[in-house]
C-alpha cells in the first residue's frame, strides 16, 4: 500500500523528509474542521436538557428529612492552652514509634558522630 504524499503537504513534506537532519514526524491532517473539534453534540444536548428541565418536587419523606436536618455544625477551635495530643489509633502505635534511620539527615548525623 502506498501513501499519497500530497496529504502531508500542509506539514512540510512527505514521509522521509527531514528538517535540519531530524527524523520525520508527521501527523495526518485532522478530519474535523478546527471549529468543530472538542465538541460533543450529544453530550451538549443531554446537559442542555438537564439544565432546562424544572426540578422535580420533593417527596414527603425527603421534605421531612430536610426539616429534621440540623445542617453543618459550626467549626469550633480550642485555644492553644486547651489543645492536647490525641493518642494514635489502634495499630498505629508501631508506626508512630519507629525511627527511620535511612534518611539523609540521620545518616549525615551518624557520620559526624562516628568521626568525632
N, C-alpha and C positions, 0 to 999 in steps of 0.2 A: 504494500500500500504506500503510495507516495503522498506527500504533504504538499498542498498548494502553497508556494512561498508567498503569494500575494496576501494571504491572511495575516502574515507577520509584518507587512509593510508599515503599519502605524507604529510598530515597536522598534523600528530601526533596522530591518533586515530580516533574513530568513534563518533557518536552522544552520548552525555552524558559524554564523557571523559573530565577530567579537569586536568589542570596543577597547582599544589600548591593550590587546592581548588577553583580556579577561574571557573566561568561558561564557558561552552564550546562555543566557537565561531569559527565555521568552514566555510570556503569558498570552494565551489566546484571547482575542477580544471578548468582552462580556456580551452575552446575548441580549440582556435587557438594557434599554437606554438609561443613561445616568439619572434621568428624572424619575424613573420607576424603581430604582434599586432601593433596598432596605424598606420595602413597603409590603405589607401583607393585607390585602383587601378583605380576606375572610376574617382575620383576627380583628381588624378595624371595625368590621360590621358587627361582630359579637360585642366588642367594647361599646360601640355606639348604642346598641340595643340595651345593654345593661345600664348605661347612663340615662337613657331616655325613658326607661320603664319607671313607673312610680313604685315606691317601696310598698311591700305588702303590709297589711295591718298586723299588729301583734296578736298572738293568740291570748286567751285568758290566762293560761299558765305562764306565758312569757311576761305578760303585764304584771302578774302577781310577783314573779321572781324579781322583776325590775323594781317593784315597790319595796321589797324586802332587802334589796342590795344596799349595804351601807356605803359602798364606794371605796375609793382608795383612802387608807388612813394617812394622815399627815406624818411626814418623817420627823422623828424626834432624835435630837443629838444630845448625848450626855456630855456634861462638862468634862474637861480633861482630867480633873481630880477624881471623878467618879468612874472612869473607864478602867476595866480590869481585863487582863488577858483571858481568853477562852481556852479551856483545855482542849487538846487535839481530839478529833473524832476517833472512835474505836478503830483500831487497825492502823492509824496514822502515827502512833507513838514511835514505832520502829523507824519511820521515815523522818520524823521531826528530830529524833535524837542522833541521826547519822551525820558524820562529818565527812565531806568529800575531800580526800587528801590529794586528788589528782588535778585540782585547779592550779593554774599557772602561779597565782599569788602564793598559795601554800607551798608549792614546790620551790619557789624562789626563797621563801622564808626558811624552809628546811635547809636549802643550800647555804644560806648565810649563817644559820645556826651551826651547821657542821664545820664551816670554815673558821668559826670563832673559837 
